[in-house]
Amino acid sequence: MTQVYGEEFRREAVRLALPSGLTRERVAADLGIGKSTLGKWIQLAGRHDGEGIRSAPGNLPTDFDLLKENERLRHENKVLREEREILKKATAFFASQK
């Protein structure tokens, strides 16, 4: 039979797993859940986390948070570069129309 866990339990499990420095296997065993279940919850939390960096106790971002933020910033940078190139081309086009 499949165990159904509440949303609060899931959030708390993810909160414990990320900044703790313990392995996922250890956290999952301590909570009585499967390692893959905890991994899925962490992935889902990452997708629904928004754009800010979550911080561990003491306001130090975790490696996971930094990697996620770095990926987001790289994507944003790529989009901004593409937009800048379009604006350069538009400026040159309209400047030549005079």
N, C-alpha and C positions, 0 to 999 in steps of 0.2 A: 504494500500500500504506500502511496506517495504522501510524504509529509508536506503540508502547506504552511509556509512561514509568513508572518505578517510583514508589512512594509517597514514598520519600525525595527523589527528584528534584522531585516536585510540591511537597512541603513547602518545600524549599529555594527553589524558584522563587517561591512565595508570600511567603516570608520576605524575599527580595530585593526583590520588587516593592512591598510595602506601605510600609516606612519609608524607602526609598531616595530618594524625591523625584524619581526618574526616571519618565518616562511608561511606560505599559504597553507601548506599541509598542517603545520602546527596550529594555526588559528582555526582552521576547519575542524581539526580533531578536538580542540578545546571547546568548540561550540557544538560539536556533535553533528556536523554537516559534512558533505562530500567536498573534496578539493575542487572538483569541476563546478559544483554548485556555487561555491564562493567565487570562483573565477568568473562565472557568468554574471553574478551580481556586481562584481567590480567593473566589468565591461559595460553593463547597463548604467551603472552610476556614472561612468566616464562620459557616456553619450548624453546623459541628461544633466550634466553638471554646469553647463553654461560656459562662459568664456574666462572667468577669473581663475586664479590659482588658489586652490584650497591649501590651507596650511596645517602642518602638524603642530602638536603642542610646542609652544615657544615661538610660534610664527615662522618656523623654518619649513619651506616647501619641500615636499618629498621628491625623489627622483622621478616618480611617475608623473607628478604634477608638472615638473619642469619639462619633461619630454613632451607632454601633451601641450603645454603652453608654447614650446618651441615649434611644434608642428603647426599649431594654429597661426603663429606669427609668420612662419615661412609661407603659408598659403596666402595670408593677407598681403604679404610683401609681393608675391607673384601677381596677385590681382591688381595691386596698386601700380606696379611696373607696366602691366598691360594697359591700364587706363591712361597712364602718362604717355605711352607711345601713341595711343589713339588721339590724345589731345595735341601732341606734337604734329601729327599728320594733319589734323583738322586745322590747326593754326597755319601751317604751311599752305594748305589749300586755299583758305580764305585770304591769306596775305597775297597770294598770286592772283586773286580775282580783282584787285584794284586797278 
